[in-house]
Amino acid sequence: MSALLRRTDAASRAKASELGPELASRIDEVRALFVKDALSRVLS
C-alpha cells in the first residue's frame, strides 16, 4: 500500500484509495479476534 501511495500517477493513487477501507476493515477483524482471545483468557 505504501508503494502505491508513493507513486504520483493517478491509477496508483486510485488503487491505494480503494484498498484503504478494505485494509482497515481487515485490521478491525484481526483486532476483534485478539480482543476476544484476550477476554477469554482473562475470564477463564
C-alpha positions in Angstrom: 0.0 0.0 0.0 2.8 2.5 0.8 4.3 1.7 -2.5 1.1 2.8 -4.2 0.9 5.9 -2.1 4.5 6.9 -3.1 3.6 6.8 -6.8 2.3 10.0 -8.3 0.3 8.6 -11.2 -3.5 8.7 -10.8 -4.1 5.0 -11.3 -1.8 4.1 -8.4 -3.4 6.7 -6.1 -6.9 5.5 -7.0 -5.9 1.9 -6.3 -4.5 2.9 -2.9 -7.7 4.8 -2.0 -9.7 1.7 -2.9 -7.5 -0.6 -0.8 -7.5 1.7 2.3 -11.0 0.9 3.6 -10.7 -2.8 2.8 -7.4 -2.9 4.7 -8.9 -1.0 7.6 -11.8 -3.5 7.9 -9.4 -6.4 7.8 -7.4 -4.9 10.6 -10.6 -4.4 12.6 -11.4 -8.1 12.1 -8.0 -9.2 13.4 -8.1 -6.8 16.3 -11.5 -8.2 17.3 -10.1 -11.7 17.2 -7.2 -10.7 19.5 -9.6 -8.9 21.9 -11.9 -12.0 22.1 -9.0 -14.2 22.7 -7.6 -12.0 25.4 -11.0 -11.7 27.1 -11.5 -15.5 27.1 -8.1 -15.9 28.7 -8.8 -13.4 31.4 -12.3 -14.8 32.1 -11.2 -18.4 32.2 
